[in-house]
Amino acid sequence: MHSDRAAGASRDGREPRRMAQSPHDPRNDKRGSPPDLDELWRDFNRRLNGLFKRRRGFGPPRGPGGFQTSPQGFAVALSLVALALVLAWIGSGFFVVRDGERAVVTHFGRATAIAHPGLHWRLPYPIDDERIVDLGQLRSIDVGSGPDVAAAGVPADAALTADQAIVNLRFGVQYRVTDPVAYLYAQRDPAALVRDAAADARRAVLGGMTLKQALSAPQDRLADALRKRIGAALERAHIGVALVDVTLKGVRVPNAVQAAFDDEQKAQQQREALQRDAKAYAADVVPRAQVQAAQMVERAQVYAQRVVTQAQGDSARFDLVLKQYRKAPEVTREALYLQTMQDILGRVTKVVVPHGSVIQLPAPKPAATSAEPAAPPASAASAASAPAPAASLPRPSDSLRDSLRERAFR
């Protein structure tokens, strides 16, 4: 009878009365354990049954949750699930752009807008899509750091100089994205294009100089040359990137010839050191030699002028004497004789006097005027007693010489 009453209540659409639960029922204790999923599922099923007023004995058989399902209830459930999926699909259109980033929004693959930092919404995928590009990121690539070829020991990305020498220039390239649309869609691999532009610039720079110039050139000069060529190549490519800086890491020759190259560098340094020493020595000696040469030339010029002047004076005197000799030969001859004897005897330190004559001797001259020392007074006294040679004459006086000259020139 109890079952009939429960069935009648179900037919009337009223939910059967629930039995009072004990306060000690563990299902009522929500403080110490999480809610029971089975109980929640059964409660959801009971609510659905009350909503659609199902009658016992109609519709499909009982489901696993202990309630009877119907086509209407199944459709509603599917509708709820579909609504949830649609809401989730619509919510997938929200996206966030951070500081320093840009988002390129595409509509069926075609770029239509650029989103700036903030919260944005677009049509869900696959209608719209976004691709976020970080404009503040400093991207970098290394050039010249590849592995060596095993057979030759030469870097795979080495370059040739103007004198056909193999050299490897290693440097880093830093760049930033300036145009997100061009960066994403103008080139499939922008980083590869930047690497190719850097490799071309390296070959162009090294091909315009010799090995010695490449190894001895300042790093700032090489970096500036690379920076100009790489920047121009990126501007022509229009891939939405801008060159920031080029960092030079070094120039080296292949490992196979490194030892010979080191020896050559040492010899070059020694030669330069010797050249510097020679230049310093020449800078010290040459000016002094030039000064000495100038002094010698000046003394030679003075001597030549003096000799020429003296020769001219002697020639003029000879001409004058010749004129006088033609006028008075005897007098001129005697004057020349006396003058010659005066010059000869004036350099002699010995005095010759006639026998029995008394003469007052002049003071002796310094010993420097002759190689022989002056004779002492005793020697002079003994020489006075000796006979005088016939050719020896006393030194003429100045008055006699002057009188003879006057007679010669009258």
VOGU-48588 format. One record per atom (N, C-alpha, C): x, z, y. Coordinates in steps of 0.2 Angstrom, whole numbers, plus 5000, padded with zeros to 4 digits. Layout:
<atoms>
XZY/...
</atoms>
This chain:
<atoms>
500450004994/500050005000/500450005006/501050035006/501550035011/501749965012/501849935007/502149865008/501649825011/500949825009/500449785012/500449805020/500449865021/500449885029/501049845032/501649855029/502149825033/502149745033/501849715028/501749645028/501249625034/500649665034/500149655039/500449655046/500849705047/501149715054/501649655055/501949625050/502349565051/501949505053/501349505050/500949445051/500649445058/500549505061/500249515067/500849495073/501449485070/501949475075/502249535078/502049595075/502349655078/502949675073/503449705076/504049725072/503849785069/504049795062/503949855059/504349915062/504049965061/504350025065/504950045061/505450065065/506050075062/506050155060/506450165055/506450235053/506950275058/506750335059/507150375063/507850385060/508350375064/509050385061/509250455062/509650475058/509950545058/510450545064/510450605067/510950605072/511650605070/511750625063/512350625060/512550555057/512150505058/512350445056/512950415059/513450395055/514050375058/514050315062/513450275062/513350215066/513250235073/512950295074/512850325081/513450345084/513950365080/514550385083/515050335086/514950315092/515350265095/515950285099/516150345098/516750375102/517350365098/517350365091/517950365087/518050305084/517550255084/517750195080/517350135084/517650075083/517350015086/516649995083/516249955086/515649945084/515649905077/515149905073/515149875067/514849805068/515249755066/515049685067/514449665062/514449695056/513849675052/513249705055/513249765058/512649795061/512449755067/512949725071/512749685077/512449625075/512749595070/512449525067/511749535065/511649585061/510949605059/510449615065/510749655070/510249665075/510149605079/510649555080/510449495083/509949455079/510049455072/509549415068/508849445069/508749515070/508149545070/507849525077/508249515082/507949495089/507749425089/508049385085/507849315085/507149315081/507149355076/506449355072/505949375076/506049425080/505449445085/505349395090/505849355092/505749315098/505349255095/505449225090/505049165087/504449185083/504349255082/503749275078/503649245071/504149255067/504149225061/503749265056/503449225052/502949255047/503349255040/503149305036/503449315030/503149265025/503549235021/503349185016/503349115018/503449095025/503449025028/504249015029/504348945030/504948925032/505448925026/506148905028/506648905023/506748975020/507148975015/507249045012/507749085016/507749145014/508149195018/508849175019/509149185024/509849175025/510249225023/510949225024/511449275022/511349335026/511049335032/510949395036/510349435035/509949415030/509349445028/508749435032/508749375036/508149355039/507949275038/507349265039/507149195038/507249145044/507549085042/507749035047/507248985048/507148955054/506748905055/507048845059/506748785058/507048725062/507148745070/506648775072/506648785080/507148835081/507248885077/507848935079/508548905078/508548865073/509248825072/509348785078/508848745081/508948705086/509148745092/508848805093/509048845099/509748875098/509948885092/510648915091/511148855093/510948795091/511448745092/511448725100/510848735103/510848725110/511248775114/511248835111/511648885115/512448875114/512548855108/513248835106/513448775110/513048725111/513248665115/513348685122/512848735124/512948755131/513548785133/513748835128/514348865129/514948815129/514948765125/515448715125/515548675131/514948665134/514848625140/515148665146/514948725146/515248775151/516048775151/516248785144/516948795143/517348725145/517048665144/517248605146/517348595153/516748615156/516748615164/517248655167/517348715164/517848765167/518548745166/518648705161/519348675160/519548635166/519148615170/519348575176/519648615181/519648685181/519948725186/520748725184/521148725189/521848735189/522148765195/522748795194/523048825200/523748795201/523848785208/524548755210/524948805213/525548825211/525948875214/526348845220/526648895224/527048875230/527648835228/527748785232/528248735230/528148685225/527448685223/527248635218/526748585221/526648525218/526148485219/525848455213/525148445213/524848425207/524548355209/524748305204/524448235205/523848235200/523248225204/522648215200/522448145198/522348125192/522248065190/521448055187/521247995189/520547985187/520547925182/520447935175/520547885170/521247855170/521747905172/522447875172/522747855178/522347845183/522547825190/522547875195/523147885198/523247935203/522747925209/522347985210/521847975216/522048025221/522348085220/522448135225/523048175223/523248215228/523848265227/523548325229/523648375225/523348445226/523948485229/523848525234/524348575237/524248645234/524648685235/524648755232/523948785233/523648815228/522948845228/522548835222/521948855222/521448845216/521048785217/521048735212/520748675213/520348665207/519848615207/519448595202/519348515202/519448495196/519348415195/518848405189/518648345188/518248335182/518648345176/518248375171/518648395165/518948335161/519448345157/519748295153/519348265148/519348205147/519748155148/519648115155/519148135158/518948095164/519448105170/519648165171/520248175176/520748225172/521348215175/521848255173/522348275179/522748325178/523248335183/523948345180/524448325184/525148335182/525548375188/525748435186/526048475191/526848455192/527048445198/527748435199/528048485204/528648515202/528948565206/529448535211/529248535217/529648505222/530148545225/530148615224/530748655226/531248665221/531148635215/531648645210/532248595211/532848625211/533448585212/533748555205/533648495204/533848465197/534548435198/534848435192/535548415192/535748385186/536248345186/536548305180/537248305181/537648305175/538348295175/538548225173/539048205176/539248135175/540048145173/540248105168/540948105165/541048165161/540548195158/540748255153/540548235146/540448165145/540348145138/540848155133/540748145127/541248155122/541748095122/542348105119/542848055119/542748015112/542947945113/542947905107/543447925102/543247935096/543747965091/544347915090/544247855090/544747805088/545347805094/545147805100/545647795105/545747855109/545347905109/545447965113/545247955120/544847905122/544647895128/543947915130/543747945135/543047965136/542647905136/542047915133/541547855133/541347835139/541347875144/541047855151/541647845156/542247825154/542847825158/542747755162/543147745167/543147695172/543847665173/543847605175/544547565176/544647565184/545247585185/545447575192/545647505194/545947495200/546147435203/546747405199/547147455197/547747435193/547647435186/547047425183/546847425176/547047485172/547047545176/547147615172/546447645171/546447685165/545847715163/545847785166/545347805169/545347875172/544547895171/544547955171/543847985170/543748035176/543148015180/542948055186/542348095184/542448165184/541848205182/541548245189/540948235189/540648265195/539848285193/539548325197/538848335196/538448315202/537848295200/537348265205/536748315206/536548335212/535948375213/535448335217/534848345215/534348305218/533648345218/533248325222/532548355222/532048295222/531448315220/530848275220/530548275227/530448215230/530048215237/529448185236/529248135232/528648105231/528448115224/527948155222/527748165215/527448105212/527048065216/526748005213/527247955210/527747945215/528247895213/528747925207/528847995207/529248025202/528948015195/528248025195/527948025189/527747955186/527647905191/527347835189/527847775191/528347785195/528747725197/529247715192/529447765188/529947755183/529847805177/529947775171/529747815165/530247875164/530847865166/531347925165/531747925172/531547965177/531947965183/532647995182/532748045178/533348075177/533848025174/533647975170/534147925167/534247875173/533847865177/533947815182/534447845187/534447915189/534947945193/535547945190/535647955183/536247955179/536547885180/536147835179/536447765179/536647755186/536347775191/536547765198/537247795200/537347865197/537947895198/538547865194/538347835188/538847805184/539147735188/538647705191/538847645194/539247655200/539047715204/539447735210/540147755208/540247785202/540847805200/541347745199/541047695195/541447635193/541547595200/541147595205/541247555211/541847595215/541847665215/542347695219/543047695216/543047705209/543647705206/543947635205/543547585205/543747515205/544047485211/543947525217/544247505223/544947545225/545147575220/545847615222/546247615216/546847625217/547347625211/547347695208/547647705202/547747765199/548047825203/548547805207/548947855211/548447875216/548047825219/547647845225/547047885222/546847875216/546247915213/546447985212/547047995210/547348055208/547548095214/547748065219/548048105225/547548105231/546948065230/546448065235/546148135236/545948155242/545648225243/544948225240/544748275237/544048285234/543548265239/543548285245/543048275250/542948205251/543448165251/543448095252/543048055246/543248075240/542948045234/542148065234/542048135236/541348155235/540948115241/541248105247/540848065252/540647995249/541147965246/541047895244/540547895239/540547945234/540047945229/539347965232/539348005237/538648025240/538347965243/538747925247/538447865250/538147815245/538547805240/538347755235/537747775231/537747835229/537147865225/536547865229/536547895235/536047895240/535747835241/536147785243/535847715244/535547685238/535747695232/535447675226/534747705225/534747765226/534047805225/533547785230/533747765236/533347745241/533047675239/533447635236/533247565234/532747565228/532847615224/532447625218/531747645219/531647685224/530947715226/530647755220/531047805218/530747845212/530547915214/530547925221/530247985223/530748045223/531448035223/531948085223/532448075229/532748125231/533248125236/533848165234/534448135236/535048165234/535148225238/535348275235/535548335239/536348345240/536648345235/537448355235/537748325229/538448305230/538848285224/539448335224/539548365218/540048415217/540548385213/541148375215/541748345211/542048395207/542148385201/542448435196/543148415194/543348355195/544048335194/544148265192/544748245192/544948175190/545548185185/545448155179/545948165174/546048095170/546548095167/546748035163/546548045155/546547995151/546348015144/546848055141/546648095136/547148145132/547648105129/547648045127/548148015123/548748005127/548647995134/549247985138/549348035143/549048095142/549048155146/549848175147/550148185141/550848205141/551348165146/551248095144/551648045148/551448045156/550848055157/550648065164/550948125167/550948175164/551248245167/551948235168/552348195164/553048185165/553148145171/552648095172/552748045177/552548085184/552048135184/551948165189/552548215191/552848245186/553448285188/553948245191/554148185188/554648145191/554448125198/553848105199/553548095206/553648145211/553548205209/553648265213/554348275215/554748265210/555448275211/555748225216/555548165215/555748115220/555448125227/554848145227/554648165234/555048225237/555248275233/555648325235/556248305238/556648265234/557248235236/557148195242/556648155243/556548115249/556448165255/556048215254/556048265260/556648295262/557048315257/557748345258/558148295262/558148225260/558548175263/558348165270/557648165271/557448155278/557648215282/557548275280/557748335284/558548325285/558948315280/559648305282/559748255287/559448195286/559548135291/559348165298/558748195298/558548225305/559048265308/559448305304/559948345307/560548315309/560748265305/561448235306/561348175310/560848135310/560848075314/560848085321/560448135324/560548145331/561248165334/561548205329/562248225331/562748165331/562648125326/563048065326/562948025332/562248015334/562147975339/562447995346/562348065347/562748095352/563448085353/563748095347/564548085347/564648005348/564247965345/564347895346/564247875354/563747905357/563647895364/564247915368/564547975366/565048005370/565747965369/565847935363/566347895362/566347825366/565747795366/565647735369/565747755377/565547805379/565647825386/566347835388/566747865384/567447875385/567847805384/567547765380/567947695379/567747655385/567147665388/567047625394/567447655400/567447715400/567947745406/568647725405/568847725399/569547705398/569647635399/569247595397/569247525399/569247505406/568847545410/568747535417/569447555420/569747615418/570347635421/570947595419/570947565413/571547525412/571447455415/570847435416/570747365420/570947375427/570747435430/570847445437/571647455438/571947495433/572647505434/573047435433/572847395428/573147325427/573047285434/572447285437/572347255443/572847275448/572847345449/573347375454/574047355453/574247355446/574947335445/575047255446/574547225445/574647145446/574647135454/574247175458/574247165465/574947185468/575247245465/575847265467/576447215465/576347185459/576847135457/576847075462/576247055464/576146995468/576547015475/576347075477/576647095484/577447095483/577747125478/578447125477/578747055477/578347015473/578646945472/578646915479/578146925483/578246895490/578846925494/578946985493/579547015497/580146995494/580146985487/580746965484/580946895486/580446855487/580646785489/580946785496/580746835500/580946835507/581646865507/581746925504/582446955504/582646975497/582946935493/583046945486/583547005485/584047015489/584547065488/584247135489/583947135495/583647205497/583147225491/582747175490/582147195485/582447215478/583047175476/583347195470/583647265470/583947275475/584247345476/583647395476/583147385479/582547435480/582247445473/582147385469/581947395462/582347435458/583047415459/583547455455/583447535456/583447545462/583447615464/582847655462/582247615463/581647645460/581647655453/581847605449/581947615442/582347665440/582947675443/583347725441/583047795443/582647795449/582347855450/581847875445/581447825443/580947845437/581247865431/581847835429/582247855423/582547925424/582947925429/583247995430/582848055431/582248035434/581748095435/581448125429/581548095424/581348125417/581848155413/582448145416/583048175412/583148245415/583348295410/583448365412/584148375413/584648325411/585348335413/585548315419/586048345422/586248325429/587048305428/587148245431/587848225430/588148215438/588748245439/589048255445/589748225445/590048195450/590748175450/591248225450/591848215447/592348265447/592548285454/592648355454/592848385460/592348395466/591648365464/591148375469/590748435468/590548465474/590148525474/589448505476/588948515472/588248505473/587848565471/587348565475/586848625474/586248595469/586248635463/585748615457/585048635459/584648595458/583948615459/583648665453/583148695454/582848745449/582648705443/582848725437/582648695431/581948685430/581748625427/581048605426/580848645419/580148655419/579948685412/580148645406/580248685401/580448655394/579948605392/579348605394/578748565391/578848495393/579248475398/579348405401/579848365396/580248405392/580648365388/580748405381/580948365376/580948395369/581548435369/582048425373/582648465372/582648525377/582948585376/582848635381/583348625387/583148655392/583648645398/584348685397/584848655400/585548675399/585648745403/585948795400/586048855404/586548845410/586648885415/587148875420/587848865417/588048905412/588648895409/588848825407/588348795404/588448725401/588548685407/588148695412/588248655418/588848665422/589148725421/589848735424/590348695420/590348705413/590748665409/590748595410/590048565411/589948495412/590248475418/590348515423/590648495430/591348475429/591748515425/592448495424/592548435420/592048405417/592148345413/592148285417/592448225415/592448165420/591848135419/591548105425/590948075425/590948005423/590547975419/590547905418/590447865424/590647805423/590547755429/589847735430/589447735425/588747715426/588347765428/588547825428/588147885430/588147885438/587547885441/587547895448/587147955450/587247985456/586748045458/586048015459/585648065458/584948045460/584848035467/584547975469/584447965477/583948005480/584148015486/583648065489/583048025492/582548065494/581848035496/581947995502/582448015507/582547985513/582847915512/583347915507/583647845505/583147795503/582747825498/582247775495/581747755500/581547795505/581047775510/581347715514/582047735516/582347685520/582447615517/582547615511/582647555507/581947515507/581447555506/580747525506/580647495512/580747525518/580647495524/581047435525/581647435523/582047375524/581747315519/581447335513/581247285509/580647245512/580247285515/579547265517/579547235524/580147235528/580147205534/580247135534/
</atoms>
